[in-house]
Amino acid sequence: MPVPIEPASASPASSPSFAGAEHAEDVLDVPAAPAGPVVLGAGVTDRGHRRRRNEDSFALCRAATTEGTPTVVAVVCDGVASVPGGDTASRTACDVAVAAGHEALADGQDLDDAAASAAEAARKAVSALAPGSGQAPACTYVAAVLDAGRAVVSWAGDSRAYWLCPGSPDESSVLTEDDSWAAEMVAAGMVGADDALADPRAHVITRWLAADAPDVVARHRSWELDEHGVLLLCSDGVWNHLPDAAVLAGLLDGIPTDMETVHAAARRLVVAALDEGGHDNATAVVLAVAPG
């Protein structure tokens, strides 16, 4: 059944991450008089129907380059449930990544370098959470550093980024490649996609953020933005139920044009995942370009 969702107030330009709460929402404020196109952003996270707690987290903030170009940094992380402290890992990664991305842009780094700085800062921060012995807190990571014309997405693990085109759903696509057993077996030609996803090892991740993780440098991809699509960052609690990009695009009620509609889009995707079963924590951050 759909989760009841209460109205959420607008957030400040930079906000902490949301983790641990059964349900949380956040919307980026829009500048009062933007000089040109502006990036809209909103996030929603929910514990889902079966998990004991919510170990997902997300964070959003507005920033600017040294030339004054408006930018946004957005992050979604999914705590690894098989080790203690997944919620702490995801919250730490999100908070540190948005702060590091904001600082990198203010220091003159371009979008690519700022995305790399954010991911590396998150990796180091999560690694520092490890106790003296035992299993280390861990999480997946997907993030975007973007302006009104271009985004750099970065990831480690199986949280995903999508480009969704509501007006032309078949032009939608997945921007990231899962770091998982199933994805690697399919890429190596060792098993077909259907068989891989049916295997009990399908969702075992092969890269993640943690002190005991293999050497990880987040992978990056650049994507040109326009006003005809929506950038989605989400945890596997969304895409496990709704993996097809065209289906996700079809759930959107057009392109968001203001704070209200971008918020509604993020809500709609999370509620759809819950309606499909909601077996896991579900988090979606929606980013879209609106005319100034």
N, C-alpha and C positions, 0 to 999 in steps of 0.2 A: 504494500500500500504506500502511497506517497507520504513523505514526511511533512508534517505541518511546518510551514516556514513563516516566521514573523518578519514584519518589515524591518529593514536594517537602515541605520542612519549613515550618511556619508562619512568617509574617513578623512583624517588629515592627509596632507600630501605624502607623508611617510609614516608607516604604521608598523607595529610589531607583527610577528607572524601569529597565526591562529593554529594551535594544536592542543589536544587534550580535551577540548570541549566537545560535547556530543554533536553540536551544530554551531557553525559560525559563518558569518558573511562579512564582506568588506567591499567598498566601492571607492575608487579614486575620485577625488574632487576634480572638477574641470576648471581650468583657469577662467577668471571672470570675463576677459576679453582677449581670447587667443588671436594671434596675428595670422594664423593659417590653420591647416589641418591639425587636429589634436588626437592623441591616442587616448581612447577610453579603456577603462579596465575595471573588472570586478571579479571577486572570487567567492566560492561557496565550498564548505567542507561539511561532511556529515559522517557520523560513526557507522552508519549502515545498520542493517537489521540483525547481524549475527556476531559482530565483534564486541568484545567486552569494553574496549575503549577506542578512542580515535587516536591513531598514531600518525595520521597525515598532518601536514602543515602547509600553509601558503603565506606569501608576503608580496606586497606591491609597494612601490614608491615612485614618485616623480623625481626627476633629476634634470640636469642640463649640462651640455658640453661647455667647454671654455668659450666657444663661439656663441653660446646662448641658445643652441638648438634644444628644444624641449625633448626629453627622453623619458622612458619608463623602464624600470627594472622589475621583473616579476619572477617568482620562484615557486615551484611546487615540489615537496619532498614527501616520501612515504617511508615511515619507519619500518625497519625489518622486524617482523613479529617473532622470529625464531630466536632472537637474542634480547636480553633486557635493555631497556632504555631507548627503544625505538622512537617514542614520542619526543624524548629529549634530543635525540640526534636530528630528527626532522625539524624541530623548532630551531635548534641551534644553526643548522645549515641555512635555513631560510633567513633568519635574522642577520647572520654574518654576511651572506651573499648579497642581500639588498644593500647593506651598509657599504660593503666593499665595492660593489658596482657603482653606487652613488659617488663614492670618493674617487674612484678611478676616472669617471667621466669629468668630475670637477678638476682633476689633475691634468686633464688634456688627453687622456687615452681615447682612442676611437672605439666604436662599438665592439669590434672583434676583441681588442685587448681588454676592454672592460668586462666582457663576458668571461674571458679566460681568468682575469683577476678575481671575479666573483666566485667562479667555480673552485679555484685553488684555495681561496680564503675559506670557503665552506669545507673543503676536504680537510684542511689543517685543523679547523675548529672541531669537527666531528672526531678526528683522530685524537685530539687532546682530551676527549671525554673518557677514554678508556681507563678503567681502573688498573691497579697494579698487576692483577692477574685475572683470568677468566675471560668471558666473552665481552667483546667491545660493542657499545651501542653503534647502530648502523642505519643507513637510510639510502634510498635512491634519490636522484636529483634531476630536475629538468628546469631550465630557466630561459628567459628571453631578455635581451637588452635591445631596445628598439626606439626608433623615432618614427615620424609619420611616413617614411618611405622605405625603411629597411629594418629587418630584425635579425639578430644573431641568436640562434637557439643553441643551448649546450645541454649535455645530459650524461648521466652515468646510471645504469640500471634500466628498469623497464617502465618508468614514468614517461609519458609521451608528449610530443607536440604535434598538432595537426594544423593544416591550413584548410579551412572550411569555406565553401562558396554556396550560400543558401540559394542564390538564384540559378546556379548550375552545379548541383550536387556532385555530378560525375567528375567535375574538375577538382574536387577536394582530394587531399592526400595526407598521408602520414609523413611528417618531416624527420622523424627520428627513427633509429633502428634499435630494437630492444637488445639489451645486454642480458640475454637469457639462454638457457639450454636449448629451448625450441628454436629460437632464431638462429643460433649458431649451427645447429644440426641441419636446418633447412639451407642456410647459406653454404654449408660445406657439401651439399648434395647428398647427405647421408640418409635423409628421410624426407618424405613429403610433408607439406604444411599441415594437412589434416591429421596425419599420424603423429606428428610432433606435438601438436596441441592436445592430443588425446593422451599423451604419455604423462605419467605422474610427475615426471621431472620437468614438464613443460615450462613452468614459471620459476624454476630455480634460477636466480640471477647470477651472472658471471662477473659483473662489475658493480661496485657500490662504494659509498663513502664510509670509512671506518678505519680504526687503527690497524686492524688485521686484514684489511683489503689488499688485493694485489696492487701493484703500482698503477695508479689511476690518474690519467689526464682526461678530463671531460672532453668528449667529442663535440665538435661545433659544426653548425651549418648556417649559412647566410640565406635569408629569404627576402625577396622584394615584396613590400606591402602595397596595397592599394585599397580603395574604398569599396571593393567588390568582394572582400573576403574577411574572415575572422581567424585570428590566431588563438588556438586553444592549447593550454597546458593542463594535463590531467594525470591523476594517479591511475593505477590499474583497476581500482574499484569502479572507475567509469568505463574504461575501454574494454575490460574483460567482458562486460555485458553488452557493450556497443562498440565493437572494434572497427566497423566499417566507416570510413570517412564520409561517404555519401549519406549514410544513415544519420550520422551526427549532424551533418549539414542540414538534412531534412527536418531535424528537430528544432532548428532555429527559426524564429519568426522574422526572417529578413535580416538585414545588416543593422546592428545597433547604431543609433544616431545620437544618443545622449546617455546620461548616467542611469536613467530608469531602464532603458532597453538593454544596455549591456549587463546590468544587474539581473534583469529577467532572463537573459540568455544563459548566464552562469547557473542560475537556479534551475532552469528548464533541463539542462543537461544532467545535473546531479539528481533531480527528481526522476528523470527517465531511467537512470542507472538503478535507483532504488526500486522503481516499479518493475524492473527486469529481475529483481531478486535481492539486490543490495547485500550481497554476501560479504563485502569488504568495506573498509572505509572508502569514501568516494569524495574526490576533490576536483573541482574544475576552476580554472582561471581563464576568463575570456578577455581578449584584447582586440580592439577594432579601431580603425582610423575614421574619424568623422570630420566633415568640412568645418573650418573655423567659423 
